[in-house]
């Protein structure tokens, strides 16, 4: 259990990523609020609803790394790789870089997750790219 922290489930299971065989990462912050960022909706396969809700969240807070990452994931899963890359790059451009705690207990910064997304997109684009 996580005490007094924000628990945000991200659905960022990228093939080739270090956490690809784990459950979605859990993001921790110290604000004491729980927000799912549409992870359950994404897991259920309702990407259209999740996309709409995430776009609404981003309209309210364009610098929310968790909403940006989940929307980038949806874009990537639906073949909109250019839009996914734009969102991953937005995460990389943010001043903050909060930690994501993976189900294994390993920490990962949101910028690391975004970079993994960009790397995965490069692997999809070029079969000759160095991919894990």
N, C-alpha and C positions, 0 to 999 in steps of 0.2 A: 504494500500500500504506500501511496505517496502522501506525505503529510504536508498540509498547508502549502500546496503548490498548484499551479495550473496544470492540468493534465489534458494534453491535446493529442489525439491520435492522428497520425499522418499515414496516409496510404501511399507509400513511396517504395513499392517493391519493384526495383529495377533489375532486369536480368543482367547478370554480370556485376551487380553492386555487392559490396561486402555483406550487406544485410538482406540479400535477395531471398534467402531461405528462412528468414525470421518473420514474425508478425510485424505489422506496421510499427514504426517508431513511436515512442511516447515522448512528447515534448514537455519539458518542465520549466516553469518560471515561478516567481514568488508572489504572484498577485492573488492567489487563493480563489481563482475562478475556474470553472470547468467549461471547456469548449471542445467539441468534437471535430470541428472543421470538416464536417460531412464524411468522415471516415467510414461510418456505418453505411451511409447511403452509397458510397463508392464500393464498399465490399459487397453490397447487395446487387451491384451492377447497374444501379440507376444513375448513370453518369450525367444524364440530362438534368435531372433535379439537382444533383450535387453541383454541377457547373453553375446553374442559375443561382443557387444559394451562395456559392463562393464568390461569384461576380458581385453579388450584393454586399458581401463582407468587404471585398476589396474596394468597392465604391465608397464605403464608410471609412475604411482605413487602408489606403493604397500601399502602406509600408508593412503590412502584416505578413511576415515571412511564412507562416504556417498556411495561410489561405493561398498565398502565391505558389507555394510548393505543391499543395494538393491540386490546384487548378492546372499547374504545369503538368502534373501527372495525368490528369484527365486529357489534356491536349495531346500528350505523348501517346496515351493509349488509343486515342481516336485518330491517330495519324497526322495531327496538326503539329508537326515537329518544329516548325518555325516559331509558332506561337509559344510552344513549350520552352524553347530556348530563350525567347525574349523574357519570359517570366523567371526562368532560372537565373538569367543575367541580372534581373532586377533584384533578386535575393542577394546575389554577389555584390551588388552596388549599395546595399543597405549599410548603414553605420553599425547597427547592432548585429550580433552573431550569437543568438542564444543557443544553448545546448539542447540537443535532443537525446533523450535517454532511450536506447533501444531495449526491447524486451529482454535481451540477454544481460542488460545492465550496463552495457558499453555506452559511453557518451559519444555523441556526434554533433558537431556544430551544424546549424542550418546551412551555412555556406558550403560545408563539406558535402552535404546532401545535394545541394544545387549543383555543385561541380560534378558530382557523380552522375547527375541527370544529364548534364552537358556532355560528359564523356560517353555516356550510353548513346546519346543522339549521334555523336561522331562515329561510334561503332556501327550504328544502323546505316549511316550515310555512306561509309566507306568500309568495305570488307577488309581492306588492307590496314585499317587503323589498328593500333595496338590496343587490344581489348582483353580484359581478364575473363 
